[in-house]
């Protein structure tokens, strides 16, 4: 029995010892190493800390008043050779409460290289590296930066990554997070600090990386770099949200990247720029080429400000807002917290330029620029597009779906042939909407066209040519709300029969229109004395008994539409009490440019003046009370001179 007790005590002692070893081991794995020297190497240096560090260690910096890494008077570590790669994993380099400048001017390499998982780099200024500031070649779940509002260092947990010979940050691995950094500029928006290549370059099939976030502190400022702010190359499922790309820290002025704000290429798929929740949108403005340029793969663009900021301050990109090549782009989201706001930019707001490009719209999109569709396919979905610039469609396919285009700018134009579902332009001050001559604007079945001015302030609808009409087609199931307009040089003859003529209310016919205001038929009757029994046909003839008088009835269509076919009938009463109808001469019809021919001619007897069944007799018939002249065909319209025809007949005075 005693032996058993001793054995239990021995076992207990052994377990206690093992537990102590485990605690010691855990403590060793989670050590904090403090850098106390700005030297390149040796005890207390960053290099030595990286050599000594184990998984889970934290490297910080001596940061008291007067210490080497005082946040008020930062210390500079000038490298003379490459730092050790971070290959342990779960290493934190925390300079968020210190002042640390890592200067790589004397090394032909990257300043910091990461080859392992779950490392954190924050609060440093990384500059003058010959190649990249930070290079993540492998490993996942690394964090570069943090909330830049937390920490006593000038950039908080965010890093300042400037003046490097390659990219600010280059990533070739998955699931890394880039938060709160200043890349190409510093916290004061100082210019001239750009990295020589891209601000951030993600490549080599890297996936699920996140740049930025929805709160201000994790926003990256990616500005002033020589090439693209962000380049995504052969990568999938990455997200860029909440960043300022091409602007100052306060987003109020331009600090553009030398090429595009964001460039997505080489079959990069399912990458998201922005998002549909509050704070997801980026400000992508002030860049020297396009705001976003997408040349292949598929991308989603939601809730961004492109060419402006959240206060609608114009900060144009020097190229297009969004330039789409041979790629698929989903622009907007039906439940987004913030719509995309595009423009003003120097080029187009949206430019779809490649035959295999597909742009699909959703939600609300505000475009303070022109939209150009030159190739590819635009699917408008149920989106609402507020456009203050011009609509330019030169080629490619546009599917109107159930979308709404609201033209809310001044002196706008629609170029090319386009079918719209809902098309609206309403003004309170006189304005002009110009349509490209010979091209067709169509309102599709179920849609609504709204063209409205106000009393005394008409909306003018005009052709781009003084000699060629623009075409307007309202289909069968469409609705038209058109009031207080001045329209000219427009042909609406292609519209469905129930919409012809268009018949706008309170509006002005500016001329040379077809099927807008309807037919305008006028009839004018004149008489000419041919002869009298005393003077014959010579001078001095007079309307005396026996005189021959010729009546000419001229019918003119000065409107912009034709009445119904075979609908023009002239009824002319004859004063049978004092004249006799000249049966021998009869009715003479001259078509001129009317497009009509003479149809039936019928007569009414003086005893039954409303019954046209009488046949005149003799040479002169005193019993003809009225003549009805029917025409065949469709009365022409819109010609010079106005289409007309004449009917003549003669009477003898009794």
VEXFI-726468 format. One line per 4 residues: their letters; for each residue x, y, z of C-alpha. Coordinates in steps of 0.2 Angstrom, whole numbers. Each point is the difference from the previous one (the first is absolute). Example, Ala and Ser with C-alpha at 12.3 -4.5 7.8 and 13.67 -1.06 7.14 Angstrom:
// residues 2
AS> 62,-22,39 | 6,17,-3
This chain:
// residues 654
XXXX> 0,0,0 | 14,12,4 | 8,-4,-16 | -15,5,-10
XXXX> -1,17,9 | 18,3,-4 | -3,-4,-18 | -15,12,0
XXXX> 11,14,7 | 14,-4,-13 | -13,1,-14 | -7,16,7
XXXX> 17,8,0 | 4,-6,-18 | -17,8,-6 | 4,16,9
XXXX> 17,1,-8 | -8,-3,-17 | -13,13,2 | 14,13,5
XXXX> 9,-5,-15 | -15,3,-11 | -3,17,8 | 18,5,-3
XXXX> -1,-6,-18 | -16,10,-2 | 9,15,7 | 14,-2,-11
XXXX> -11,-1,-16 | -8,16,5 | 14,11,4 | 1,19,-3
XXXX> 16,6,-8 | 4,18,1 | 11,9,-13 | 11,12,9
XXXX> 13,5,-14 | -1,8,-17 | 15,-10,-6 | -1,-11,-15
XXXX> 5,-15,10 | 6,-6,17 | -8,-1,17 | -17,10,2
XXXX> -2,2,-19 | -15,-5,-10 | 10,-12,-10 | 5,-9,16
XXXX> -18,0,6 | -5,-8,-16 | 14,-13,2 | -5,-4,18
XXXX> -19,0,-2 | -10,-15,2 | -18,-3,-5 | -12,11,10
XXXX> 13,13,5 | -3,18,0 | 14,12,-6 | -2,18,6
XXXX> 11,15,2 | 7,10,14 | -11,16,-1 | 2,11,16
XXXX> 4,18,-1 | 18,1,-7 | 0,-18,-4 | 7,-6,-17
XXXX> -18,-2,-7 | -9,15,9 | -16,3,-10 | 3,18,0
XXXX> 18,-2,-7 | 0,-16,-10 | 15,-11,-1 | 7,-6,-17
XXXX> 6,-17,-3 | 10,0,-16 | 3,-17,-7 | 16,-5,-8
XXXX> -6,-18,-5 | -16,-9,-1 | -10,-3,16 | -4,-18,4
XXXX> -16,-6,-7 | -14,-3,12 | -2,-18,-2 | -5,-5,18
XXXX> -18,5,-1 | -11,9,13 | 13,14,2 | -6,18,4
XXXX> 11,15,-3 | -9,14,9 | 7,18,-2 | -17,7,3
XXXX> 5,10,16 | 18,4,-7 | 8,9,-13 | 9,-12,-12
XXXX> 7,3,-17 | 6,-15,-10 | 12,7,-14 | 5,-13,-13
XXXX> 10,12,-11 | 16,-11,1 | -8,-17,-3 | -4,-7,-18
XXXX> -16,-9,7 | -16,2,8 | -1,8,18 | -11,-13,8
XXXX> -3,-18,-7 | -14,-11,7 | 0,-19,-4 | -11,-6,14
XXXX> -18,1,8 | -8,13,11 | 13,13,2 | -4,18,4
XXXX> 10,15,-5 | -6,17,7 | 5,18,3 | 16,1,-10
XXXX> 6,11,-13 | 8,-10,-14 | 9,9,-13 | 14,1,-13
XXXX> 0,-19,-3 | 8,-5,-16 | -14,-11,-4 | -17,-2,9
XXXX> -3,7,17 | -9,-16,6 | 0,-16,-10 | -12,-14,5
XXXX> 7,-14,-10 | -10,-14,9 | -10,-3,16 | -17,5,4
XXXX> -10,11,12 | 13,13,1 | -5,17,6 | 9,15,-7
XXXX> -5,15,11 | -15,3,11 | -11,14,6 | 10,15,-3
XXXX> -9,10,14 | 7,-11,13 | 17,2,7 | 12,15,4
XXXX> 10,-2,-16 | -4,12,-14 | -9,-13,-10 | -7,-10,14
XXXX> -1,-19,-4 | 1,5,-19 | 17,0,-9 | 7,14,-11
XXXX> 7,-9,-15 | 8,13,-12 | 14,3,-13 | 4,-19,-3
XXXX> 7,-5,-16 | -13,-14,-4 | -17,-1,7 | -5,7,17
XXXX> -8,-18,4 | 1,-15,-11 | -10,-15,4 | 1,-18,-7
XXXX> -10,-9,13 | -18,-2,7 | -11,8,13 | 11,14,5
XXXX> -6,17,7 | 6,17,-4 | -7,13,13 | 3,18,4
XXXX> 16,3,-10 | 6,15,-9 | 8,-6,-17 | 8,13,-11
XXXX> -3,14,12 | 0,3,19 | -12,6,13 | 2,18,-6
XXXX> -4,-4,-18 | 18,5,-5 | 3,-2,-19 | 16,-7,-8
XXXX> 0,-16,11 | -7,-12,-13 | 6,-18,-2 | 8,-2,-17
XXXX> -12,-14,-5 | -17,-3,7 | -7,4,17 | -6,-18,3
XXXX> 3,-14,-13 | -9,-16,3 | 4,-14,-13 | 4,-18,-3
XXXX> -17,-7,3 | -1,7,18 | -18,0,7 | -11,6,14
XXXX> 11,15,4 | -8,15,8 | 6,18,-3 | -9,12,12
XXXX> -16,-1,10 | -16,9,5 | 7,11,14 | 11,15,-2
XXXX> 14,-6,10 | 3,-15,-12 | -1,10,-16 | 16,0,-10
XXXX> 6,16,-9 | 7,-6,-16 | 6,15,-10 | 14,8,-9
XXXX> 8,-17,-6 | 8,1,-17 | -11,-14,-8 | -16,-7,6
XXXX> -7,3,17 | -6,-18,1 | 4,-14,-13 | -9,-17,0
XXXX> 8,-12,-12 | -6,-18,-3 | -8,0,17 | -17,-5,7
XXXX> -12,5,14 | 9,15,7 | -9,15,7 | 5,18,0
XXXX> -11,11,11 | -1,16,10 | 17,7,-7 | 5,17,-7
XXXX> 9,-3,-17 | 8,15,-8 | -5,13,12 | 7,9,16
XXXX> -4,-7,17 | -15,11,2 | -6,-5,-18 | -2,18,-5
XXXX> 14,2,-12 | 8,-10,-13 | 16,-10,3 | -1,-12,-14
XXXX> 9,-16,-4 | 9,1,-17 | -11,-12,-9 | -16,-7,6
XXXX> -8,0,17 | -4,-19,-2 | 5,-11,-14 | -7,-17,-1
XXXX> 7,-12,-14 | 6,-17,-6 | -16,-10,3 | -3,6,18
XXXX> -17,-6,6 | -12,4,13 | 9,15,8 | -10,13,8
XXXX> 3,19,1 | -11,8,13 | -15,-10,7 | -18,2,4
XXXX> 1,5,19 | 4,17,8 | 18,5,-1 | 5,-13,-14
XXXX> 2,12,-14 | 16,7,-5 | 5,17,-6 | 9,-2,-16
XXXX> 4,17,-7 | 14,11,-6 | 10,-14,-9 | 9,4,-16
XXXX> -9,-13,-11 | -16,-10,4 | -8,-1,17 | -3,-19,-2
XXXX> 6,-9,-16 | -6,-18,-2 | 7,-10,-15 | -5,-18,3
XXXX> -8,-12,13 | -15,6,10 | -2,14,13 | -13,7,11
XXXX> 0,19,3 | -11,7,14 | -3,16,9 | 16,10,-5
XXXX> 4,18,-4 | 9,1,-16 | 6,17,-5 | -7,8,15
XXXX> -1,-1,19 | -14,-2,12 | -4,18,0 | -1,0,-19
XXXX> 16,10,-2 | 6,-3,-18 | 17,-9,1 | 0,-7,-18
XXXX> 10,-15,-6 | 10,5,-16 | -8,-15,-9 | -16,-8,2
XXXX> -9,-4,16 | -3,-18,-4 | 8,-7,-16 | -5,-18,-5
XXXX> 9,-11,-12 | -3,-18,-3 | -7,-3,17 | -16,-3,10
XXXX> -5,14,12 | -14,1,12 | -3,18,4 | -11,4,15
XXXX> -11,-11,11 | -19,1,3 | 2,1,19 | 15,11,1
XXXX> 2,12,14 | 9,13,-12 | -2,1,-19 | 15,2,-11
XXXX> 4,18,-3 | 10,3,-16 | 7,16,-6 | 5,12,-5
XXXX> 15,-8,-9 | 10,6,-14 | -6,-14,-11 | -16,-10,0
XXXX> -9,-4,16 | -2,-18,-6 | 8,-7,-16 | -4,-17,-6
XXXX> 12,-2,-14 | 3,-19,-4 | -11,-12,-10 | 1,-13,14
XXXX> -3,12,13 | -16,-2,11 | -6,14,12 | -15,-4,11
XXXX> -8,14,10 | -10,-1,16 | -6,12,14 | 2,19,-3
XXXX> 15,7,-10 | 4,18,0 | 11,5,-15 | 5,18,-2
XXXX> 9,-4,-16 | -4,-7,-17 | -3,-19,-2 | 7,-8,-16
XXXX> -5,-17,-6 | 11,-3,-15 | 1,-20,0 | -6,-14,11
XXXX> -16,-2,10 | -9,11,12 | -13,-8,11 | -9,14,9
XXXX> -11,-11,11 | -11,9,12 | 13,13,3 | -3,19,1
XXXX> 13,10,-8 | 1,19,3 | 10,7,-14 | 5,18,-1
XXXX> 12,-2,-15 | -4,-8,-17 | -5,-17,-6 | 11,-6,-14
XXXX> -4,-17,-8 | 10,-4,-15 | -1,-19,-1 | -3,-15,11
XXXX> -16,-6,8 | -10,9,13 | -14,-10,9 | -11,13,8
XXXX> -9,-13,11 | -11,10,13 | 13,14,3 | -2,18,2
XXXX> 11,13,-8 | -2,18,8 | 9,14,-10 | 3,13,13
XXXX> 13,11,-8 | 0,15,-11 | 1,0,-19 | 1,-19,-1
XXXX> 0,-12,-15 | -4,-17,-5 | 11,-7,-14 | -3,-17,-9
XXXX> -15,-11,-1 | -6,-6,18 | -15,-8,7 | -5,6,17
XXXX> -13,-6,13 | -2,16,10 | 7,16,-7 | -2,16,9
XXXX> 5,18,-2 | -10,13,10 | 6,18,1 | -6,16,9
XXXX> 11,11,-11 | 1,0,-19 | 12,-13,-6 | 5,-11,-15
XXXX> 1,-18,-2 | 9,-4,-17 | -2,-17,-9 | 12,-6,-13
XXXX> -8,2,-17 | -6,-16,-10 | 2,-10,17 | -15,-7,9
XXXX> -5,1,18 | -13,-13,5 | -11,-2,16 | -3,-18,2
XXXX> -16,-9,5 | -6,4,17 | 12,15,2 | -3,18,2
XXXX> 7,15,-9 | -1,17,10 | 5,16,-9 | -5,15,10
XXXX> 3,18,0 | -10,13,9 | -11,15,-6 | 12,12,-8
XXXX> 15,-11,2 | -1,-13,-13 | 10,-16,-2 | 7,1,-18
XXXX> 2,-17,-9 | 11,3,-15 | 10,-10,-13 | 19,1,-1
XXXX> -2,5,-18 | -10,14,-8 | -4,-10,-15 | -3,-18,7
XXXX> -13,-6,12 | 2,-11,16 | -12,-14,2 | -11,-3,15
XXXX> -9,-16,3 | -13,-3,13 | -5,-19,1 | -17,-7,2
XXXX> 0,-2,19 | 10,15,5 | -7,16,8 | 5,18,-5
XXXX> -1,15,11 | 6,15,-11 | -5,17,5 | 7,18,-3
XXXX> 13,-5,-14 | 6,8,-16 | 5,-14,-12 | 7,1,-17
XXXX> 8,-12,-14 | -8,-16,8 | -8,-14,-8 | -12,-10,11
XXXX> -8,-10,-14 | 8,-16,6 | -11,1,16 | -14,-12,3
XXXX> -17,6,-8 | -8,5,17 | 15,12,3 | -1,8,-17
XXXX> 0,14,0 | 9,3,16 | -10,16,4 | 10,8,14
XXXX> -10,12,11 | 4,19,2 | 13,-2,-13 | 8,8,-15
XXXX> 3,-7,-17 | 17,5,-5 | -2,-6,-18 | 5,-15,-10
XXXX> -8,-13,11 | -9,-15,-5 | -14,-8,11 | 2,12,14
XXXX> -14,13,-1 | -13,-9,-12 | -6,6,-17 | -6,18,-3
XXXX> -12,0,-14 | -5,17,-7 | -12,3,-15 | -1,16,-10
XXXX> -12,4,-14 | 3,13,-13 | -10,5,-16 | 6,7,-17
XXXX> -12,8,-12 | 3,-9,-17 | -12,10,-11 | -17,9,-2
XXXX> -12,1,-14 | 4,19,-4 | 19,0,1 | 5,-18,-2
XXXX> 16,-4,7 | 7,17,-2 | 3,15,11 | -15,7,9
XXXX> -9,-16,2 | -12,-1,15 | -11,-11,11 | -15,2,-10
XXXX> -13,-13,-5 | 8,-12,-12 | 17,3,7 | 11,-15,2
XXXX> 9,-2,17 | 14,-13,5 | 2,-5,18 | 16,-7,7
XXXX> 0,-9,16 | 18,-2,7 | 3,-13,14 | 16,1,10
XXXX> 8,-11,14 | 12,11,9 | 1,-12,15 | 14,-13,3
XXXX> -12,-15,-1 | -12,-8,-13 | -18,-2,3 | -7,-17,-2
XXXX> 1,-8,-17 | -15,4,-12 | -6,12,13 | 1,17,-9
XXXX> -18,4,-7 | -4,18,-7 | -18,5,1 | -4,17,-8
XXXX> -18,7,-1 | -6,8,-17 | -11,15,1 | -13,-8,-11
XXXX> -12,15,2 | 11,11,-11 | 12,-11,-9 | 0,-15,-12
XXXX> 14,-14,2 | 10,-2,-16 | -3,-19,-3 | 11,0,-16
XXXX> 16,6,9 | -3,-10,15 | 13,-3,14 | 19,3,-3
XXXX> 12,-7,13 | 18,4,2 | 10,-10,12 | 16,10,2
XXXX> 11,-7,14 | -15,-6,10 | 2,-19,-4 | -19,-1,-3
XXXX> -10,-4,-16 | -18,4,-4 | -13,-12,7 | -19,1,-3
XXXX> -9,16,-3 | -19,0,5 | -13,14,0 | -15,5,10
XXXX> -16,7,-8 | -7,16,7 | -16,-9,6 | 10,-13,10
XXXX> 16,10,4 | 7,-13,12 | -2,-15,-11 | 14,-2,-12
XXXX> -8,-11,-13 | -4,12,-14 | 7,0,-18 | 2,17,-8
XXXX> -9,1,-18 | 2,12,-15 | 14,12,-3 | -4,11,15
XXXX> -10,-7,14 | -9,12,12 | -5,-14,12 | 17,-4,7
XXXX> 0,6,18 | 17,-8,7 | 15,-10,-6 | 9,-13,10
XXXX> 18,-4,-7 | 8,-15,8 | 19,-4,-2 | 10,-16,1
XXXX> 17,-3,9 | 9,8,15 | 2,19,0 | 19,4,1
XXXX> 7,11,13 | 16,9,4 | 6,6,-17 | 5,16,-8
XXXX> -12,8,-5 | -13,-8,11 | -9,-15,-8 | -16,6,-9
XXXX> -12,-4,-14 | -13,10,-9 | -18,-4,-7 | -8,12,-13
XXXX> -17,1,-7 | -10,14,-9 | -17,7,1 | -11,12,-10
XX> -8,15,8 | -19,0,-3
